[in-house]
Structures are given as C-alpha cells and as structure tokens.
Amino acid sequence: MIINEIIGHKVVVHVENGTQVVMHRGVLEQADSLFIRLKKDNETIYFCLVNVIAIHPV
C-alpha cells in the first residue's frame, strides 16, 4: 500500500469488514504506521491499516 502513488485530494479506503471510508489524502499521509484516526460525529474512529485491503482515488 503506497500512499504516495495516489493522485487526488480524496481517497476511498476499503477495510476488511466491507467498510468504505472517504478521507482526505492529507489525513492518510499523516496517519501513523498502524492506525488511521478519523473524526466522525465528535467520535474518534480508529481503522487498523493492517485491515486495509485497497485505497483508490475518489
């Protein structure tokens, strides 16, 4: 999974359980090595990068 190859401001992250998360590329690049932190409805959601199966531009 090479984030730098993604072109565009938003990407779709596909996680193992079928969840698809649309997020800004900048957020993804700033994520640490294991988790993506998302803020949604004042709640922080953690996605483990190990479970990510695909990332592609919106």
PDB file of N, CA, C and O in Angstrom, chain B, residues numbered from 101:
ATOM      1  N   MET B 101       0.850  -1.179   0.000  1.00  0.00           N
ATOM      2  CA  MET B 101       0.000   0.000   0.000  1.00  0.00           C
ATOM      3  C   MET B 101       0.884   1.226   0.000  1.00  0.00           C
ATOM      4  O   MET B 101       1.435   1.594   1.037  1.00  0.00           O
ATOM      5  N   ILE B 102       1.026   1.854  -1.134  1.00  0.00           N
ATOM      6  CA  ILE B 102       1.906   3.012  -1.248  1.00  0.00           C
ATOM      7  C   ILE B 102       1.066   4.270  -1.418  1.00  0.00           C
ATOM      8  O   ILE B 102       0.519   4.535  -2.489  1.00  0.00           O
ATOM      9  N   ILE B 103       0.976   5.031  -0.346  1.00  0.00           N
ATOM     10  CA  ILE B 103       0.114   6.203  -0.333  1.00  0.00           C
ATOM     11  C   ILE B 103       0.589   7.255  -1.324  1.00  0.00           C
ATOM     12  O   ILE B 103      -0.227   7.952  -1.925  1.00  0.00           O
ATOM     13  N   ASN B 104       1.903   7.376  -1.500  1.00  0.00           N
ATOM     14  CA  ASN B 104       2.438   8.427  -2.355  1.00  0.00           C
ATOM     15  C   ASN B 104       2.036   8.277  -3.814  1.00  0.00           C
ATOM     16  O   ASN B 104       2.129   9.238  -4.578  1.00  0.00           O
ATOM     17  N   GLU B 105       1.595   7.101  -4.214  1.00  0.00           N
ATOM     18  CA  GLU B 105       1.199   6.895  -5.607  1.00  0.00           C
ATOM     19  C   GLU B 105      -0.218   7.365  -5.886  1.00  0.00           C
ATOM     20  O   GLU B 105      -0.647   7.402  -7.039  1.00  0.00           O
ATOM     21  N   ILE B 106      -0.943   7.721  -4.842  1.00  0.00           N
ATOM     22  CA  ILE B 106      -2.323   8.149  -5.013  1.00  0.00           C
ATOM     23  C   ILE B 106      -2.356   9.596  -5.483  1.00  0.00           C
ATOM     24  O   ILE B 106      -1.693  10.461  -4.912  1.00  0.00           O
ATOM     25  N   ILE B 107      -3.129   9.847  -6.522  1.00  0.00           N
ATOM     26  CA  ILE B 107      -3.292  11.198  -7.041  1.00  0.00           C
ATOM     27  C   ILE B 107      -4.708  11.665  -6.714  1.00  0.00           C
ATOM     28  O   ILE B 107      -5.672  10.927  -6.921  1.00  0.00           O
ATOM     29  N   GLY B 108      -4.831  12.866  -6.212  1.00  0.00           N
ATOM     30  CA  GLY B 108      -6.144  13.395  -5.875  1.00  0.00           C
ATOM     31  C   GLY B 108      -6.214  13.774  -4.413  1.00  0.00           C
ATOM     32  O   GLY B 108      -5.388  13.349  -3.606  1.00  0.00           O
ATOM     33  N   HIS B 109      -7.202  14.573  -4.081  1.00  0.00           N
ATOM     34  CA  HIS B 109      -7.300  15.090  -2.719  1.00  0.00           C
ATOM     35  C   HIS B 109      -8.059  14.142  -1.799  1.00  0.00           C
ATOM     36  O   HIS B 109      -7.832  14.132  -0.590  1.00  0.00           O
ATOM     37  N   LYS B 110      -8.956  13.351  -2.367  1.00  0.00           N
ATOM     38  CA  LYS B 110      -9.728  12.427  -1.534  1.00  0.00           C
ATOM     39  C   LYS B 110      -9.513  11.008  -2.027  1.00  0.00           C
ATOM     40  O   LYS B 110      -9.345  10.766  -3.223  1.00  0.00           O
ATOM     41  N   VAL B 111      -9.522  10.090  -1.101  1.00  0.00           N
ATOM     42  CA  VAL B 111      -9.356   8.689  -1.455  1.00  0.00           C
ATOM     43  C   VAL B 111     -10.418   7.861  -0.752  1.00  0.00           C
ATOM     44  O   VAL B 111     -10.995   8.296   0.244  1.00  0.00           O
ATOM     45  N   VAL B 112     -10.676   6.669  -1.271  1.00  0.00           N
ATOM     46  CA  VAL B 112     -11.568   5.730  -0.632  1.00  0.00           C
ATOM     47  C   VAL B 112     -10.699   4.625  -0.038  1.00  0.00           C
ATOM     48  O   VAL B 112      -9.867   4.037  -0.728  1.00  0.00           O
ATOM     49  N   VAL B 113     -10.901   4.356   1.232  1.00  0.00           N
ATOM     50  CA  VAL B 113     -10.164   3.300   1.907  1.00  0.00           C
ATOM     51  C   VAL B 113     -11.122   2.139   2.139  1.00  0.00           C
ATOM     52  O   VAL B 113     -12.149   2.290   2.800  1.00  0.00           O
ATOM     53  N   HIS B 114     -10.776   0.985   1.591  1.00  0.00           N
ATOM     54  CA  HIS B 114     -11.595  -0.201   1.784  1.00  0.00           C
ATOM     55  C   HIS B 114     -10.994  -1.034   2.919  1.00  0.00           C
ATOM     56  O   HIS B 114      -9.821  -1.403   2.875  1.00  0.00           O
ATOM     57  N   VAL B 115     -11.800  -1.320   3.919  1.00  0.00           N
ATOM     58  CA  VAL B 115     -11.340  -2.097   5.066  1.00  0.00           C
ATOM     59  C   VAL B 115     -11.953  -3.493   4.973  1.00  0.00           C
ATOM     60  O   VAL B 115     -12.979  -3.688   4.322  1.00  0.00           O
ATOM     61  N   GLU B 116     -11.313  -4.459   5.630  1.00  0.00           N
ATOM     62  CA  GLU B 116     -11.708  -5.868   5.514  1.00  0.00           C
ATOM     63  C   GLU B 116     -13.190  -6.121   5.754  1.00  0.00           C
ATOM     64  O   GLU B 116     -13.799  -6.934   5.060  1.00  0.00           O
ATOM     65  N   ASN B 117     -13.771  -5.436   6.725  1.00  0.00           N
ATOM     66  CA  ASN B 117     -15.166  -5.727   7.065  1.00  0.00           C
ATOM     67  C   ASN B 117     -16.162  -5.131   6.086  1.00  0.00           C
ATOM     68  O   ASN B 117     -17.368  -5.169   6.331  1.00  0.00           O
ATOM     69  N   GLY B 118     -15.676  -4.581   4.982  1.00  0.00           N
ATOM     70  CA  GLY B 118     -16.570  -4.043   3.965  1.00  0.00           C
ATOM     71  C   GLY B 118     -16.801  -2.552   4.076  1.00  0.00           C
ATOM     72  O   GLY B 118     -17.429  -1.951   3.204  1.00  0.00           O
ATOM     73  N   THR B 119     -16.304  -1.956   5.131  1.00  0.00           N
ATOM     74  CA  THR B 119     -16.466  -0.518   5.312  1.00  0.00           C
ATOM     75  C   THR B 119     -15.661   0.241   4.271  1.00  0.00           C
ATOM     76  O   THR B 119     -14.522  -0.120   3.974  1.00  0.00           O
ATOM     77  N   GLN B 120     -16.248   1.283   3.721  1.00  0.00           N
ATOM     78  CA  GLN B 120     -15.524   2.167   2.817  1.00  0.00           C
ATOM     79  C   GLN B 120     -15.503   3.554   3.439  1.00  0.00           C
ATOM     80  O   GLN B 120     -16.547   4.118   3.767  1.00  0.00           O
ATOM     81  N   VAL B 121     -14.323   4.085   3.592  1.00  0.00           N
ATOM     82  CA  VAL B 121     -14.171   5.391   4.211  1.00  0.00           C
ATOM     83  C   VAL B 121     -13.581   6.353   3.201  1.00  0.00           C
ATOM     84  O   VAL B 121     -12.523   6.090   2.629  1.00  0.00           O
ATOM     85  N   VAL B 122     -14.268   7.478   2.976  1.00  0.00           N
ATOM     86  CA  VAL B 122     -13.728   8.518   2.109  1.00  0.00           C
ATOM     87  C   VAL B 122     -13.008   9.520   3.009  1.00  0.00           C
ATOM     88  O   VAL B 122     -13.595  10.050   3.952  1.00  0.00           O
ATOM     89  N   MET B 123     -11.747   9.773   2.714  1.00  0.00           N
ATOM     90  CA  MET B 123     -10.997  10.689   3.547  1.00  0.00           C
ATOM     91  C   MET B 123     -10.032  11.511   2.727  1.00  0.00           C
ATOM     92  O   MET B 123      -9.686  11.150   1.602  1.00  0.00           O
ATOM     93  N   HIS B 124      -9.601  12.619   3.299  1.00  0.00           N
ATOM     94  CA  HIS B 124      -8.638  13.469   2.616  1.00  0.00           C
ATOM     95  C   HIS B 124      -7.278  12.801   2.612  1.00  0.00           C
ATOM     96  O   HIS B 124      -6.866  12.180   3.592  1.00  0.00           O
ATOM     97  N   ARG B 125      -6.599  12.937   1.506  1.00  0.00           N
ATOM     98  CA  ARG B 125      -5.290  12.319   1.368  1.00  0.00           C
ATOM     99  C   ARG B 125      -4.330  12.792   2.457  1.00  0.00           C
ATOM    100  O   ARG B 125      -3.533  12.007   2.969  1.00  0.00           O
ATOM    101  N   GLY B 126      -4.407  14.067   2.807  1.00  0.00           N
ATOM    102  CA  GLY B 126      -3.529  14.606   3.834  1.00  0.00           C
ATOM    103  C   GLY B 126      -3.685  13.897   5.160  1.00  0.00           C
ATOM    104  O   GLY B 126      -2.707  13.677   5.874  1.00  0.00           O
ATOM    105  N   VAL B 127      -4.915  13.539   5.490  1.00  0.00           N
ATOM    106  CA  VAL B 127      -5.169  12.806   6.732  1.00  0.00           C
ATOM    107  C   VAL B 127      -4.491  11.445   6.669  1.00  0.00           C
ATOM    108  O   VAL B 127      -3.904  10.981   7.646  1.00  0.00           O
ATOM    109  N   LEU B 128      -4.582  10.821   5.516  1.00  0.00           N
ATOM    110  CA  LEU B 128      -3.995   9.497   5.352  1.00  0.00           C
ATOM    111  C   LEU B 128      -2.478   9.558   5.459  1.00  0.00           C
ATOM    112  O   LEU B 128      -1.862   8.697   6.088  1.00  0.00           O
ATOM    113  N   GLU B 129      -1.882  10.560   4.856  1.00  0.00           N
ATOM    114  CA  GLU B 129      -0.431  10.684   4.890  1.00  0.00           C
ATOM    115  C   GLU B 129       0.077  10.968   6.295  1.00  0.00           C
ATOM    116  O   GLU B 129       1.205  10.610   6.634  1.00  0.00           O
ATOM    117  N   GLN B 130      -0.746  11.608   7.109  1.00  0.00           N
ATOM    118  CA  GLN B 130      -0.330  11.944   8.460  1.00  0.00           C
ATOM    119  C   GLN B 130      -0.631  10.836   9.460  1.00  0.00           C
ATOM    120  O   GLN B 130      -0.242  10.924  10.625  1.00  0.00           O
ATOM    121  N   ALA B 131      -1.319   9.800   9.013  1.00  0.00           N
ATOM    122  CA  ALA B 131      -1.639   8.695   9.915  1.00  0.00           C
ATOM    123  C   ALA B 131      -0.352   7.986  10.319  1.00  0.00           C
ATOM    124  O   ALA B 131       0.610   7.934   9.553  1.00  0.00           O
ATOM    125  N   ASP B 132      -0.350   7.446  11.525  1.00  0.00           N
ATOM    126  CA  ASP B 132       0.841   6.724  11.940  1.00  0.00           C
ATOM    127  C   ASP B 132       0.851   5.359  11.249  1.00  0.00           C
ATOM    128  O   ASP B 132      -0.021   5.067  10.431  1.00  0.00           O
ATOM    129  N   SER B 133       1.818   4.544  11.574  1.00  0.00           N
ATOM    130  CA  SER B 133       2.058   3.325  10.801  1.00  0.00           C
ATOM    131  C   SER B 133       0.979   2.266  10.975  1.00  0.00           C
ATOM    132  O   SER B 133       0.859   1.378  10.131  1.00  0.00           O
ATOM    133  N   LEU B 134       0.197   2.332  12.033  1.00  0.00           N
ATOM    134  CA  LEU B 134      -0.759   1.264  12.290  1.00  0.00           C
ATOM    135  C   LEU B 134      -2.220   1.691  12.203  1.00  0.00           C
ATOM    136  O   LEU B 134      -3.083   0.883  11.859  1.00  0.00           O
ATOM    137  N   PHE B 135      -2.499   2.941  12.507  1.00  0.00           N
ATOM    138  CA  PHE B 135      -3.905   3.330  12.583  1.00  0.00           C
ATOM    139  C   PHE B 135      -4.192   4.609  11.817  1.00  0.00           C
ATOM    140  O   PHE B 135      -3.360   5.512  11.727  1.00  0.00           O
ATOM    141  N   ILE B 136      -5.397   4.655  11.269  1.00  0.00           N
ATOM    142  CA  ILE B 136      -5.932   5.887  10.699  1.00  0.00           C
ATOM    143  C   ILE B 136      -6.937   6.412  11.723  1.00  0.00           C
ATOM    144  O   ILE B 136      -7.842   5.693  12.146  1.00  0.00           O
ATOM    145  N   ARG B 137      -6.769   7.645  12.106  1.00  0.00           N
ATOM    146  CA  ARG B 137      -7.702   8.236  13.061  1.00  0.00           C
ATOM    147  C   ARG B 137      -8.693   9.117  12.303  1.00  0.00           C
ATOM    148  O   ARG B 137      -8.293  10.022  11.570  1.00  0.00           O
ATOM    149  N   LEU B 138      -9.963   8.853  12.479  1.00  0.00           N
ATOM    150  CA  LEU B 138     -10.990   9.650  11.822  1.00  0.00           C
ATOM    151  C   LEU B 138     -11.895  10.282  12.870  1.00  0.00           C
ATOM    152  O   LEU B 138     -12.239   9.653  13.870  1.00  0.00           O
ATOM    153  N   LYS B 139     -12.272  11.521  12.631  1.00  0.00           N
ATOM    154  CA  LYS B 139     -13.257  12.163  13.481  1.00  0.00           C
ATOM    155  C   LYS B 139     -14.597  12.112  12.756  1.00  0.00           C
ATOM    156  O   LYS B 139     -14.715  12.575  11.622  1.00  0.00           O
ATOM    157  N   LYS B 140     -15.592  11.554  13.409  1.00  0.00           N
ATOM    158  CA  LYS B 140     -16.924  11.486  12.808  1.00  0.00           C
ATOM    159  C   LYS B 140     -17.955  11.670  13.911  1.00  0.00           C
ATOM    160  O   LYS B 140     -18.009  10.892  14.863  1.00  0.00           O
ATOM    161  N   ASP B 141     -18.766  12.698  13.774  1.00  0.00           N
ATOM    162  CA  ASP B 141     -19.795  12.996  14.766  1.00  0.00           C
ATOM    163  C   ASP B 141     -19.201  13.090  16.171  1.00  0.00           C
ATOM    164  O   ASP B 141     -19.722  12.510  17.124  1.00  0.00           O
ATOM    165  N   ASN B 142     -18.104  13.832  16.275  1.00  0.00           N
ATOM    166  CA  ASN B 142     -17.428  14.043  17.562  1.00  0.00           C
ATOM    167  C   ASN B 142     -16.934  12.750  18.201  1.00  0.00           C
ATOM    168  O   ASN B 142     -16.698  12.702  19.408  1.00  0.00           O
ATOM    169  N   GLU B 143     -16.780  11.719  17.408  1.00  0.00           N
ATOM    170  CA  GLU B 143     -16.285  10.450  17.921  1.00  0.00           C
ATOM    171  C   GLU B 143     -15.056  10.062  17.107  1.00  0.00           C
ATOM    172  O   GLU B 143     -15.070  10.137  15.879  1.00  0.00           O
ATOM    173  N   THR B 144     -14.009   9.652  17.784  1.00  0.00           N
ATOM    174  CA  THR B 144     -12.796   9.249  17.080  1.00  0.00           C
ATOM    175  C   THR B 144     -12.887   7.777  16.732  1.00  0.00           C
ATOM    176  O   THR B 144     -13.108   6.935  17.602  1.00  0.00           O
ATOM    177  N   ILE B 145     -12.714   7.472  15.447  1.00  0.00           N
ATOM    178  CA  ILE B 145     -12.786   6.095  14.975  1.00  0.00           C
ATOM    179  C   ILE B 145     -11.392   5.670  14.532  1.00  0.00           C
ATOM    180  O   ILE B 145     -10.704   6.417  13.836  1.00  0.00           O
ATOM    181  N   TYR B 146     -10.986   4.496  14.926  1.00  0.00           N
ATOM    182  CA  TYR B 146      -9.664   4.005  14.544  1.00  0.00           C
ATOM    183  C   TYR B 146      -9.807   2.869  13.536  1.00  0.00           C
ATOM    184  O   TYR B 146     -10.556   1.918  13.758  1.00  0.00           O
ATOM    185  N   PHE B 147      -9.085   2.981  12.434  1.00  0.00           N
ATOM    186  CA  PHE B 147      -9.017   1.887  11.474  1.00  0.00           C
ATOM    187  C   PHE B 147      -7.598   1.362  11.455  1.00  0.00           C
ATOM    188  O   PHE B 147      -6.648   2.122  11.264  1.00  0.00           O
ATOM    189  N   CYS B 148      -7.455   0.081  11.649  1.00  0.00           N
ATOM    190  CA  CYS B 148      -6.127  -0.508  11.609  1.00  0.00           C
ATOM    191  C   CYS B 148      -5.685  -0.647  10.155  1.00  0.00           C
ATOM    192  O   CYS B 148      -6.404  -1.226   9.341  1.00  0.00           O
ATOM    193  N   LEU B 149      -4.511  -0.120   9.827  1.00  0.00           N
ATOM    194  CA  LEU B 149      -4.031  -0.188   8.451  1.00  0.00           C
ATOM    195  C   LEU B 149      -3.784  -1.619   7.999  1.00  0.00           C
ATOM    196  O   LEU B 149      -3.778  -1.900   6.801  1.00  0.00           O
ATOM    197  N   VAL B 150      -3.581  -2.515   8.941  1.00  0.00           N
ATOM    198  CA  VAL B 150      -3.375  -3.922   8.591  1.00  0.00           C
ATOM    199  C   VAL B 150      -4.619  -4.472   7.894  1.00  0.00           C
ATOM    200  O   VAL B 150      -4.520  -5.362   7.049  1.00  0.00           O
ATOM    201  N   ASN B 151      -5.783  -3.942   8.249  1.00  0.00           N
ATOM    202  CA  ASN B 151      -7.033  -4.444   7.699  1.00  0.00           C
ATOM    203  C   ASN B 151      -7.444  -3.756   6.403  1.00  0.00           C
ATOM    204  O   ASN B 151      -8.466  -4.103   5.809  1.00  0.00           O
ATOM    205  N   VAL B 152      -6.657  -2.789   5.968  1.00  0.00           N
ATOM    206  CA  VAL B 152      -6.990  -2.074   4.737  1.00  0.00           C
ATOM    207  C   VAL B 152      -6.628  -2.946   3.535  1.00  0.00           C
ATOM    208  O   VAL B 152      -5.500  -3.423   3.418  1.00  0.00           O
ATOM    209  N   ILE B 153      -7.598  -3.146   2.648  1.00  0.00           N
ATOM    210  CA  ILE B 153      -7.347  -4.017   1.502  1.00  0.00           C
ATOM    211  C   ILE B 153      -7.156  -3.239   0.206  1.00  0.00           C
ATOM    212  O   ILE B 153      -6.594  -3.772  -0.751  1.00  0.00           O
ATOM    213  N   ALA B 154      -7.611  -1.989   0.156  1.00  0.00           N
ATOM    214  CA  ALA B 154      -7.446  -1.208  -1.071  1.00  0.00           C
ATOM    215  C   ALA B 154      -7.615   0.269  -0.765  1.00  0.00           C
ATOM    216  O   ALA B 154      -8.372   0.660   0.124  1.00  0.00           O
ATOM    217  N   ILE B 155      -6.891   1.075  -1.523  1.00  0.00           N
ATOM    218  CA  ILE B 155      -7.064   2.519  -1.461  1.00  0.00           C
ATOM    219  C   ILE B 155      -7.072   3.030  -2.895  1.00  0.00           C
ATOM    220  O   ILE B 155      -6.192   2.687  -3.684  1.00  0.00           O
ATOM    221  N   HIS B 156      -8.054   3.841  -3.231  1.00  0.00           N
ATOM    222  CA  HIS B 156      -8.067   4.396  -4.578  1.00  0.00           C
ATOM    223  C   HIS B 156      -8.666   5.793  -4.563  1.00  0.00           C
ATOM    224  O   HIS B 156      -9.415   6.137  -3.649  1.00  0.00           O
ATOM    225  N   PRO B 157      -8.343   6.600  -5.569  1.00  0.00           N
ATOM    226  CA  PRO B 157      -8.879   7.962  -5.622  1.00  0.00           C
ATOM    227  C   PRO B 157     -10.396   7.946  -5.793  1.00  0.00           C
ATOM    228  O   PRO B 157     -10.966   7.011  -6.356  1.00  0.00           O
ATOM    229  N   VAL B 158     -11.024   8.990  -5.299  1.00  0.00           N
ATOM    230  CA  VAL B 158     -12.468   9.132  -5.469  1.00  0.00           C
ATOM    231  C   VAL B 158     -12.765   9.489  -6.916  1.00  0.00           C
ATOM    232  O   VAL B 158     -13.927   9.657  -7.284  1.00  0.00           O
TER     233      VAL B 158
END
